[in-house]
Amino acid sequence: MGVAVGMDSLTERAAMMRESLQKSQTITDKVVSILGSFDHRLSALESAMRPTQIRTHSIRKAHENIDKTLKVAEVLLAQFDLSRQAETKILRGPHEDLESYLEAIGQLRGNIKFFSSKKGFKSNDGVLNNANNLLAKAISKLEDEFKKLLLSYSKPVEPDRLFDGLPNSLRPSSESPGHQGDSNGKNPSNNHSEHQKSNLENAVYTPPTLIPPRILPLLHDLAQQMVQAGHQQQLLLIYRDTRSSVLEESLQKLGVEKLSKEDVQKMQWEVLEAKIGNWIHFMRIAVKLLFAGERIVCDQIFEGFDSLTDQCFSEVTSSSVSVLLSFGDAIAKSKRSPEKLFVLLDMYEIMRELHSEIELKFKGKACTEIREAAFGLTKRLAQTAQETFGDFEEAVEKDATKTAVLDGTVHPLTSYVINYVKFLFDYQSTLKQLFQEFDNKDGTGSQLASVTMRIMQALQTNLDGKSKQYRDLALTHLFLMNNIHYMVRSVRRSEAKDLLGDDWVQRHRRIVQQHANQYKRNGWAKILQCLSIQGLASSGGGSSVGVDGGNSSGASRALVKERFKTFNMQFEELHQKQSQWAVPDTELRESLRLAVAEVLLPAYRSFVKRFGPLVENGKNPQKYIKYSAEDLERMLGEFFEGKNLNEPRR
């Protein structure tokens, strides 16, 4: 029974489940039907809404285009506003507020750039034309302002201001005429020495301030605007015309003259020498101070435009450089003469000293011609100096002056040549550089020694020729002794000794001694013959004294008297003549007197002692034995004094 109840219950539940499933199916069918209806309605709605969506999108697009147009209009209006502001400032001119004026030009350039990129703008061409015309007027006013500003601050530099920039050792004394050097017209640096040259190489120069520092940035800004506007040529002309004339005036105030080759050739040597001394001073001032100052101004005004900087500097300085170099060129090409060698070396030295400065200041392609002109002058000066050196050697050897030194003293040619050679040694380093200009080999020191030796040999050759003018052989050798001794002494006391060497000195000292010996032989051999015993034997006519009387056996009193008379006459003649001769060196003079005394006095004493009694026992012995040995010694002390005939005896 329980099973039946259970089965009934399950059946009931199954029936309920079927009924529920049937209801769900019915609901599902109804929902599907409803959803199908919705899909149909949505399609219809979408079709109805499409025109509205299209209209809404168009409206949004229109709003976006309006916004964009408004923004473009705002930018255009802003550019027009900037253009009006710039125009107002530009029409007012740059002199009131240059900074604002330059700012306005910048705005105007930006304005032109803006409208150049807006090709579709209806009024574009008209706006651009107006802006470009305004810019042209602005740049024209800038040119005027640049010229006005540059001109008002460009003044020639007074010499005193330039001298203040020199090292102390080169500043001229205040009492010298025109402040250009010492009283003879030479500049202070002409007292040449290697030591002073070394000091000058390390000296500090202070270029003058040519334009106030506060003005340079303004000029730079003006120049920059002109370059950007393509007005480089106008800028160059304005700058060149203004600065070059001021630079030339500064040099004129200093004393620089424009001299032609003909002017130089007509000048007396003393005048020309003074002008060369000044030229050396002017070159140093021009390159190290004036041109250096001009380079500073150029570099700052044209900063950022290197080629224009170099071109402007070249244009400004070329005329002044030409005036300075043309004088040097005229000297280098003038007729050569020995006295010009030292000024040529001075000129060559200053050009060498300024070489690196010229290379630095006159850099760039635009300055090539100026650099080459300066370095060409250096070469020409070196060439002329070397040729003058060669001319001097030849002139010494061939000097044909007939001026004889009657007293046998040092010939003017000897002192001239020796002084010349001594001066050369003040230029040792310069001469070495000069030799290197034409000879790349080492050993320039030995080349200088070789040249010096040749000059000395040329002098000796000439002196040998001049010595033959003397009829008295003793005077010939005295002359050569004096002159070669002067050469030796001068070399020993100068730097020439290091160059020529001890061998040269010793060899020529021996030559001096040889001539001294030859002088004694030729000057005193004859008188010494009077004191010899030869030829005094009696021939049977005159009286004689035997050996026991203390005299030479068989000596003739008459012959002895004749010997004494001859000796007295010859000695007086020698005294009269040779007291007029000269040995200028005190030590040499004393040694020569001593050498004569050492030969003469012992021979005289011996002769008097041996043959004196023959005369003393006769009549008037003082007529024959006029001098004692002491008298002779005293009179020898008057030899070689270079006395005139009318001078009283000591």
KOLPA-224693 format. One record per residue (C-alpha): x, y, z; residue in one letter. Coordinates in steps of 0.1 Angstrom, whole numbers, always signed. Example, Ala and Ser with C-alpha at 12.3 -4.5 7.8 and 13.67 -1.06 7.14 Angstrom:
<rs>
R|c1|c2|c3|aa
R|+123|-45|+78|A;
R|+137|-11|+71|S;
</rs>
This chain:
<rs>
R|c1|c2|c3|aa
R|+0|+0|+0|M;
R|+28|+22|+8|G;
R|+43|+16|-26|V;
R|+11|+26|-43|A;
R|+10|+58|-24|V;
R|+45|+65|-35|G;
R|+38|+59|-72|M;
R|+8|+82|-71|D;
R|+29|+109|-57|S;
R|+56|+105|-85|L;
R|+29|+105|-111|T;
R|+15|+137|-97|E;
R|+49|+153|-98|R;
R|+56|+143|-133|A;
R|+22|+157|-144|A;
R|+31|+190|-128|M;
R|+64|+191|-144|M;
R|+49|+185|-179|R;
R|+24|+212|-172|E;
R|+52|+236|-162|S;
R|+73|+228|-192|L;
R|+43|+234|-215|Q;
R|+37|+268|-198|K;
R|+75|+277|-202|S;
R|+74|+268|-239|Q;
R|+43|+291|-243|T;
R|+61|+320|-226|I;
R|+92|+314|-246|T;
R|+72|+315|-278|D;
R|+56|+347|-267|K;
R|+89|+364|-258|V;
R|+104|+354|-291|V;
R|+74|+369|-308|S;
R|+78|+401|-288|I;
R|+116|+403|-295|L;
R|+110|+399|-332|G;
R|+86|+428|-330|S;
R|+112|+450|-312|F;
R|+139|+443|-338|D;
R|+115|+454|-365|H;
R|+106|+485|-346|R;
R|+143|+494|-339|L;
R|+151|+491|-376|S;
R|+123|+515|-384|A;
R|+135|+539|-357|L;
R|+171|+538|-370|E;
R|+158|+547|-404|S;
R|+139|+575|-390|A;
R|+168|+589|-369|M;
R|+195|+589|-397|R;
R|+187|+624|-412|P;
R|+189|+639|-377|T;
R|+223|+623|-370|Q;
R|+236|+637|-403|I;
R|+224|+672|-395|R;
R|+240|+670|-360|T;
R|+274|+660|-375|H;
R|+273|+689|-400|S;
R|+265|+714|-372|I;
R|+295|+701|-351|R;
R|+318|+703|-381|K;
R|+306|+739|-388|A;
R|+314|+748|-352|H;
R|+349|+734|-355|E;
R|+356|+753|-387|N;
R|+343|+785|-371|I;
R|+367|+780|-341|D;
R|+396|+774|-365|K;
R|+388|+805|-385|T;
R|+385|+826|-354|L;
R|+419|+814|-342|K;
R|+435|+821|-376|V;
R|+419|+855|-376|A;
R|+432|+861|-341|E;
R|+467|+852|-353|V;
R|+464|+875|-383|L;
R|+451|+903|-362|L;
R|+480|+898|-338|A;
R|+504|+900|-367|Q;
R|+487|+932|-380|F;
R|+489|+946|-345|D;
R|+527|+937|-343|L;
R|+532|+953|-377|S;
R|+515|+985|-366|R;
R|+536|+986|-334|Q;
R|+568|+980|-354|A;
R|+559|+1006|-379|E;
R|+553|+1032|-352|T;
R|+587|+1025|-336|K;
R|+605|+1024|-370|I;
R|+590|+1057|-382|L;
R|+601|+1073|-349|R;
R|+637|+1064|-358|G;
R|+666|+1047|-340|P;
R|+682|+1077|-323|H;
R|+657|+1079|-294|E;
R|+657|+1042|-284|D;
R|+680|+1021|-304|L;
R|+672|+989|-285|E;
R|+634|+993|-291|S;
R|+642|+1001|-328|Y;
R|+662|+970|-333|L;
R|+634|+950|-316|E;
R|+609|+965|-340|A;
R|+630|+954|-370|I;
R|+630|+919|-355|G;
R|+592|+920|-352|Q;
R|+589|+933|-388|L;
R|+611|+904|-401|R;
R|+589|+879|-382|G;
R|+559|+896|-397|N;
R|+573|+892|-432|I;
R|+582|+856|-426|K;
R|+546|+849|-413|F;
R|+528|+864|-443|F;
R|+553|+848|-467|S;
R|+541|+814|-455|S;
R|+504|+824|-459|K;
R|+501|+823|-497|K;
R|+463|+818|-496|G;
R|+456|+850|-477|F;
R|+437|+873|-500|K;
R|+456|+905|-491|S;
R|+490|+887|-487|N;
R|+509|+905|-515|D;
R|+498|+940|-504|G;
R|+508|+933|-468|V;
R|+542|+918|-478|L;
R|+550|+948|-500|N;
R|+542|+972|-473|N;
R|+563|+953|-447|A;
R|+593|+950|-471|N;
R|+592|+987|-479|N;
R|+591|+995|-442|L;
R|+620|+971|-436|L;
R|+640|+988|-463|A;
R|+634|+1022|-447|K;
R|+643|+1008|-413|A;
R|+676|+994|-426|I;
R|+684|+1027|-444|S;
R|+679|+1045|-411|K;
R|+701|+1019|-394|L;
R|+729|+1026|-419|E;
R|+727|+1063|-410|D;
R|+727|+1055|-373|E;
R|+756|+1031|-377|F;
R|+776|+1057|-396|K;
R|+766|+1085|-372|K;
R|+775|+1064|-341|L;
R|+808|+1051|-356|L;
R|+818|+1086|-367|L;
R|+811|+1103|-334|S;
R|+832|+1078|-315|Y;
R|+861|+1075|-340|S;
R|+888|+1099|-331|K;
R|+925|+1098|-339|P;
R|+948|+1087|-311|V;
R|+972|+1112|-298|E;
R|+1009|+1102|-297|P;
R|+1010|+1104|-259|D;
R|+982|+1079|-255|R;
R|+1001|+1055|-278|L;
R|+1034|+1060|-259|F;
R|+1015|+1050|-227|D;
R|+1009|+1016|-242|G;
R|+1046|+1010|-248|L;
R|+1070|+992|-224|P;
R|+1089|+1017|-203|N;
R|+1122|+1010|-222|S;
R|+1106|+1022|-255|L;
R|+1089|+1053|-243|R;
R|+1105|+1085|-257|P;
R|+1117|+1112|-233|S;
R|+1094|+1141|-228|S;
R|+1121|+1167|-238|E;
R|+1127|+1151|-272|S;
R|+1113|+1170|-302|P;
R|+1079|+1157|-311|G;
R|+1083|+1129|-286|H;
R|+1097|+1108|-313|Q;
R|+1130|+1097|-300|G;
R|+1162|+1112|-287|D;
R|+1177|+1145|-298|S;
R|+1193|+1132|-329|N;
R|+1161|+1119|-342|G;
R|+1166|+1082|-335|K;
R|+1142|+1063|-314|N;
R|+1152|+1051|-280|P;
R|+1155|+1015|-291|S;
R|+1184|+1023|-315|N;
R|+1210|+1017|-289|N;
R|+1212|+981|-301|H;
R|+1221|+952|-278|S;
R|+1212|+915|-277|E;
R|+1201|+919|-241|H;
R|+1177|+947|-248|Q;
R|+1164|+927|-278|K;
R|+1156|+898|-254|S;
R|+1138|+922|-230|N;
R|+1117|+936|-258|L;
R|+1106|+901|-269|E;
R|+1090|+897|-234|N;
R|+1077|+933|-231|A;
R|+1040|+940|-226|V;
R|+1021|+963|-250|Y;
R|+987|+978|-241|T;
R|+967|+987|-272|P;
R|+946|+1019|-268|P;
R|+908|+1018|-265|T;
R|+897|+1031|-299|L;
R|+860|+1030|-293|I;
R|+843|+1030|-258|P;
R|+834|+994|-248|P;
R|+797|+1004|-241|R;
R|+793|+1015|-278|I;
R|+807|+983|-294|L;
R|+777|+961|-286|P;
R|+754|+987|-302|L;
R|+775|+989|-333|L;
R|+775|+950|-334|H;
R|+737|+949|-332|D;
R|+734|+975|-360|L;
R|+760|+957|-381|A;
R|+741|+924|-376|Q;
R|+708|+938|-388|Q;
R|+725|+953|-419|M;
R|+742|+919|-427|V;
R|+708|+901|-423|Q;
R|+693|+926|-447|A;
R|+721|+918|-472|G;
R|+737|+952|-469|H;
R|+773|+939|-463|Q;
R|+787|+961|-490|Q;
R|+772|+993|-476|Q;
R|+784|+983|-442|L;
R|+819|+976|-454|L;
R|+821|+1010|-472|L;
R|+809|+1030|-442|I;
R|+832|+1012|-418|Y;
R|+863|+1015|-441|R;
R|+858|+1051|-450|D;
R|+853|+1061|-413|T;
R|+880|+1040|-396|R;
R|+907|+1041|-423|S;
R|+909|+1079|-423|S;
R|+911|+1080|-385|V;
R|+939|+1054|-385|L;
R|+958|+1074|-411|E;
R|+954|+1106|-391|E;
R|+967|+1088|-359|S;
R|+998|+1078|-378|L;
R|+1003|+1113|-392|Q;
R|+1001|+1127|-357|K;
R|+1027|+1102|-347|L;
R|+1050|+1115|-374|G;
R|+1045|+1090|-402|V;
R|+1052|+1106|-436|E;
R|+1042|+1093|-471|K;
R|+1076|+1093|-489|L;
R|+1083|+1081|-524|S;
R|+1114|+1062|-535|K;
R|+1126|+1095|-551|E;
R|+1122|+1114|-518|D;
R|+1143|+1088|-500|V;
R|+1170|+1088|-527|Q;
R|+1174|+1126|-524|K;
R|+1179|+1127|-486|M;
R|+1211|+1133|-469|Q;
R|+1223|+1102|-450|W;
R|+1220|+1119|-416|E;
R|+1184|+1128|-422|V;
R|+1176|+1094|-437|L;
R|+1192|+1076|-408|E;
R|+1170|+1095|-383|A;
R|+1139|+1088|-404|K;
R|+1148|+1050|-405|I;
R|+1152|+1051|-367|G;
R|+1117|+1067|-364|N;
R|+1103|+1042|-389|W;
R|+1114|+1013|-367|I;
R|+1096|+1030|-338|H;
R|+1065|+1037|-359|F;
R|+1063|+1001|-372|M;
R|+1063|+988|-336|R;
R|+1036|+1012|-325|I;
R|+1015|+1006|-356|A;
R|+1014|+968|-355|V;
R|+1015|+963|-317|K;
R|+992|+991|-307|L;
R|+972|+1008|-335|L;
R|+965|+978|-357|F;
R|+961|+956|-326|A;
R|+934|+980|-313|G;
R|+918|+981|-347|E;
R|+916|+943|-348|R;
R|+899|+943|-313|I;
R|+872|+968|-326|V;
R|+867|+948|-358|C;
R|+864|+915|-340|D;
R|+837|+928|-316|Q;
R|+816|+948|-341|I;
R|+816|+919|-367|F;
R|+815|+890|-342|E;
R|+799|+860|-359|G;
R|+809|+872|-394|F;
R|+845|+860|-398|D;
R|+850|+867|-434|S;
R|+835|+902|-431|L;
R|+857|+908|-400|T;
R|+889|+901|-419|D;
R|+877|+920|-450|Q;
R|+868|+951|-429|C;
R|+901|+950|-410|F;
R|+920|+946|-443|S;
R|+902|+975|-459|E;
R|+908|+998|-429|V;
R|+945|+991|-425|T;
R|+957|+985|-461|S;
R|+964|+1022|-469|S;
R|+983|+1028|-436|S;
R|+1003|+995|-440|V;
R|+1012|+1005|-475|S;
R|+1026|+1039|-464|V;
R|+1048|+1022|-438|L;
R|+1060|+993|-460|L;
R|+1067|+1016|-490|S;
R|+1093|+1035|-470|F;
R|+1110|+1002|-459|G;
R|+1108|+991|-495|D;
R|+1125|+1023|-507|A;
R|+1153|+1018|-483|I;
R|+1157|+981|-493|A;
R|+1159|+991|-530|K;
R|+1181|+1022|-525|S;
R|+1218|+1024|-535|K;
R|+1238|+1001|-512|R;
R|+1265|+1015|-490|S;
R|+1284|+1001|-460|P;
R|+1269|+1026|-435|E;
R|+1234|+1014|-444|K;
R|+1241|+978|-432|L;
R|+1233|+985|-395|F;
R|+1200|+1003|-403|V;
R|+1191|+975|-427|L;
R|+1197|+950|-399|L;
R|+1177|+972|-375|D;
R|+1148|+972|-401|M;
R|+1152|+935|-407|Y;
R|+1151|+929|-370|E;
R|+1118|+948|-364|I;
R|+1102|+930|-393|M;
R|+1113|+897|-378|R;
R|+1100|+908|-343|E;
R|+1066|+917|-358|L;
R|+1063|+886|-380|H;
R|+1041|+866|-356|S;
R|+1021|+896|-347|E;
R|+1014|+904|-384|I;
R|+1005|+868|-390|E;
R|+980|+868|-361|L;
R|+964|+902|-367|K;
R|+963|+900|-405|F;
R|+948|+865|-406|K;
R|+923|+853|-432|G;
R|+921|+853|-470|K;
R|+912|+890|-471|A;
R|+945|+900|-455|C;
R|+967|+877|-477|T;
R|+980|+906|-498|E;
R|+991|+926|-467|I;
R|+1007|+896|-451|R;
R|+1027|+888|-483|E;
R|+1038|+925|-487|A;
R|+1051|+925|-451|A;
R|+1069|+892|-454|F;
R|+1082|+902|-488|G;
R|+1098|+934|-473|L;
R|+1115|+912|-447|T;
R|+1130|+891|-474|K;
R|+1142|+921|-494|R;
R|+1158|+937|-464|L;
R|+1176|+904|-457|A;
R|+1187|+903|-493|Q;
R|+1200|+939|-493|T;
R|+1217|+935|-460|A;
R|+1235|+904|-472|Q;
R|+1246|+921|-504|E;
R|+1257|+951|-484|T;
R|+1278|+927|-463|F;
R|+1295|+914|-494|G;
R|+1300|+949|-508|D;
R|+1317|+959|-475|F;
R|+1342|+931|-477|E;
R|+1350|+940|-513|E;
R|+1352|+978|-504|A;
R|+1376|+971|-475|V;
R|+1400|+952|-498|E;
R|+1398|+977|-526|K;
R|+1397|+1009|-506|D;
R|+1419|+1033|-526|A;
R|+1419|+1063|-503|T;
R|+1452|+1081|-507|K;
R|+1450|+1096|-472|T;
R|+1483|+1086|-458|A;
R|+1489|+1087|-420|V;
R|+1523|+1104|-419|L;
R|+1531|+1093|-384|D;
R|+1524|+1056|-390|G;
R|+1495|+1055|-365|T;
R|+1463|+1035|-368|V;
R|+1447|+1042|-402|H;
R|+1411|+1056|-402|P;
R|+1401|+1026|-424|L;
R|+1414|+1002|-396|T;
R|+1394|+1018|-369|S;
R|+1364|+1021|-391|Y;
R|+1365|+984|-401|V;
R|+1371|+972|-365|I;
R|+1343|+994|-352|N;
R|+1321|+980|-380|Y;
R|+1330|+944|-370|V;
R|+1324|+951|-333|K;
R|+1290|+965|-341|F;
R|+1282|+934|-361|L;
R|+1286|+914|-330|F;
R|+1257|+933|-314|D;
R|+1236|+917|-342|Y;
R|+1248|+881|-338|Q;
R|+1214|+865|-335|S;
R|+1200|+887|-363|T;
R|+1228|+878|-386|L;
R|+1223|+841|-380|K;
R|+1186|+846|-389|Q;
R|+1196|+865|-420|L;
R|+1220|+838|-431|F;
R|+1193|+812|-426|Q;
R|+1169|+832|-449|E;
R|+1191|+820|-478|F;
R|+1208|+789|-463|D;
R|+1188|+762|-446|N;
R|+1219|+745|-433|K;
R|+1232|+746|-398|D;
R|+1264|+763|-388|G;
R|+1253|+799|-392|T;
R|+1277|+808|-364|G;
R|+1307|+795|-384|S;
R|+1294|+814|-414|Q;
R|+1295|+846|-394|L;
R|+1331|+837|-383|A;
R|+1341|+830|-419|S;
R|+1327|+863|-431|V;
R|+1344|+882|-402|T;
R|+1377|+865|-410|M;
R|+1374|+874|-446|R;
R|+1368|+911|-437|I;
R|+1398|+910|-414|M;
R|+1419|+895|-442|Q;
R|+1406|+921|-466|A;
R|+1417|+948|-442|L;
R|+1452|+933|-439|Q;
R|+1455|+931|-476|T;
R|+1446|+967|-480|N;
R|+1469|+978|-452|L;
R|+1498|+960|-469|D;
R|+1491|+981|-500|G;
R|+1489|+1013|-480|K;
R|+1521|+1006|-462|S;
R|+1540|+1007|-495|K;
R|+1534|+1045|-497|Q;
R|+1561|+1050|-471|Y;
R|+1597|+1055|-483|R;
R|+1611|+1046|-449|D;
R|+1609|+1009|-444|L;
R|+1610|+1014|-406|A;
R|+1579|+1035|-408|L;
R|+1563|+1009|-431|T;
R|+1567|+982|-404|H;
R|+1557|+1006|-376|L;
R|+1525|+1014|-395|F;
R|+1517|+977|-400|L;
R|+1526|+969|-364|M;
R|+1503|+997|-351|N;
R|+1473|+986|-373|N;
R|+1475|+949|-367|I;
R|+1481|+954|-330|H;
R|+1449|+975|-330|Y;
R|+1430|+947|-347|M;
R|+1443|+921|-322|V;
R|+1436|+943|-292|R;
R|+1401|+951|-304|S;
R|+1393|+914|-311|V;
R|+1406|+904|-277|R;
R|+1384|+929|-259|R;
R|+1352|+920|-278|S;
R|+1329|+891|-286|E;
R|+1349|+886|-318|A;
R|+1375|+867|-298|K;
R|+1350|+839|-292|D;
R|+1341|+837|-329|L;
R|+1376|+841|-344|L;
R|+1393|+820|-317|G;
R|+1426|+821|-298|D;
R|+1445|+808|-328|D;
R|+1437|+839|-348|W;
R|+1447|+861|-319|V;
R|+1480|+843|-313|Q;
R|+1489|+842|-350|R;
R|+1483|+879|-354|H;
R|+1502|+888|-322|R;
R|+1532|+870|-338|R;
R|+1527|+892|-369|I;
R|+1528|+923|-347|V;
R|+1561|+911|-331|Q;
R|+1575|+904|-365|Q;
R|+1568|+940|-377|H;
R|+1583|+953|-344|A;
R|+1615|+934|-351|N;
R|+1615|+946|-387|Q;
R|+1611|+982|-375|Y;
R|+1642|+978|-352|K;
R|+1662|+962|-379|R;
R|+1654|+988|-406|N;
R|+1653|+1018|-383|G;
R|+1684|+1012|-361|W;
R|+1708|+990|-381|A;
R|+1726|+1019|-396|K;
R|+1732|+1038|-364|I;
R|+1743|+1007|-346|L;
R|+1770|+1003|-374|Q;
R|+1785|+1035|-360|C;
R|+1791|+1018|-327|L;
R|+1809|+988|-341|S;
R|+1847|+985|-340|I;
R|+1849|+975|-376|Q;
R|+1868|+1001|-398|G;
R|+1884|+1019|-368|L;
R|+1920|+1006|-374|A;
R|+1946|+1033|-382|S;
R|+1959|+1035|-418|S;
R|+1991|+1052|-406|G;
R|+1980|+1088|-409|G;
R|+1964|+1098|-375|G;
R|+1974|+1092|-340|S;
R|+1963|+1061|-321|S;
R|+1966|+1047|-286|V;
R|+1977|+1012|-277|G;
R|+1959|+986|-257|V;
R|+1976|+996|-225|D;
R|+1959|+1030|-228|G;
R|+1925|+1012|-225|G;
R|+1915|+1016|-261|N;
R|+1913|+993|-290|S;
R|+1947|+986|-304|S;
R|+1955|+1007|-334|G;
R|+1922|+1027|-334|A;
R|+1924|+1060|-353|S;
R|+1914|+1090|-332|R;
R|+1902|+1107|-364|A;
R|+1880|+1078|-373|L;
R|+1866|+1075|-337|V;
R|+1858|+1113|-338|K;
R|+1840|+1107|-372|E;
R|+1820|+1078|-357|R;
R|+1809|+1099|-328|F;
R|+1799|+1128|-351|K;
R|+1780|+1104|-374|T;
R|+1762|+1088|-344|F;
R|+1752|+1122|-330|N;
R|+1739|+1133|-364|M;
R|+1720|+1101|-371|Q;
R|+1705|+1099|-336|F;
R|+1693|+1135|-337|E;
R|+1678|+1128|-371|E;
R|+1661|+1097|-358|L;
R|+1649|+1117|-327|H;
R|+1635|+1145|-348|Q;
R|+1618|+1121|-372|K;
R|+1606|+1094|-349|Q;
R|+1593|+1116|-321|S;
R|+1568|+1127|-348|Q;
R|+1559|+1090|-355|W;
R|+1531|+1076|-333|A;
R|+1524|+1044|-314|V;
R|+1490|+1052|-299|P;
R|+1489|+1021|-276|D;
R|+1508|+1030|-244|T;
R|+1519|+995|-236|E;
R|+1531|+988|-272|L;
R|+1549|+1022|-272|R;
R|+1568|+1015|-240|E;
R|+1577|+980|-250|S;
R|+1591|+993|-284|L;
R|+1612|+1020|-267|R;
R|+1625|+994|-243|L;
R|+1634|+971|-271|A;
R|+1654|+999|-288|V;
R|+1670|+1009|-256|A;
R|+1681|+973|-248|E;
R|+1700|+973|-281|V;
R|+1712|+1009|-284|L;
R|+1723|+1018|-248|L;
R|+1746|+988|-241|P;
R|+1762|+993|-275|A;
R|+1767|+1031|-268|Y;
R|+1780|+1026|-233|R;
R|+1805|+1000|-246|S;
R|+1816|+1022|-274|F;
R|+1821|+1053|-252|V;
R|+1839|+1032|-226|K;
R|+1862|+1017|-252|R;
R|+1869|+1047|-275|F;
R|+1859|+1077|-254|G;
R|+1894|+1083|-240|P;
R|+1907|+1089|-276|L;
R|+1884|+1119|-278|V;
R|+1884|+1130|-243|E;
R|+1922|+1135|-244|N;
R|+1919|+1158|-274|G;
R|+1904|+1192|-280|K;
R|+1866|+1199|-275|N;
R|+1856|+1164|-264|P;
R|+1820|+1175|-258|Q;
R|+1817|+1182|-295|K;
R|+1820|+1145|-301|Y;
R|+1806|+1129|-270|I;
R|+1775|+1150|-269|K;
R|+1752|+1126|-251|Y;
R|+1755|+1103|-221|S;
R|+1736|+1070|-220|A;
R|+1711|+1087|-197|E;
R|+1705|+1115|-223|D;
R|+1699|+1089|-250|L;
R|+1674|+1071|-227|E;
R|+1656|+1103|-219|R;
R|+1654|+1112|-256|M;
R|+1642|+1077|-265|L;
R|+1613|+1085|-241|G;
R|+1602|+1111|-266|E;
R|+1600|+1087|-295|F;
R|+1566|+1077|-310|F;
R|+1547|+1106|-294|E;
R|+1534|+1119|-327|G;
R|+1548|+1154|-319|K;
R|+1547|+1183|-343|N;
R|+1579|+1199|-354|L;
R|+1572|+1231|-336|N;
R|+1564|+1215|-303|E;
R|+1590|+1222|-276|P;
R|+1613|+1194|-265|R;
R|+1607|+1179|-231|R;
</rs>
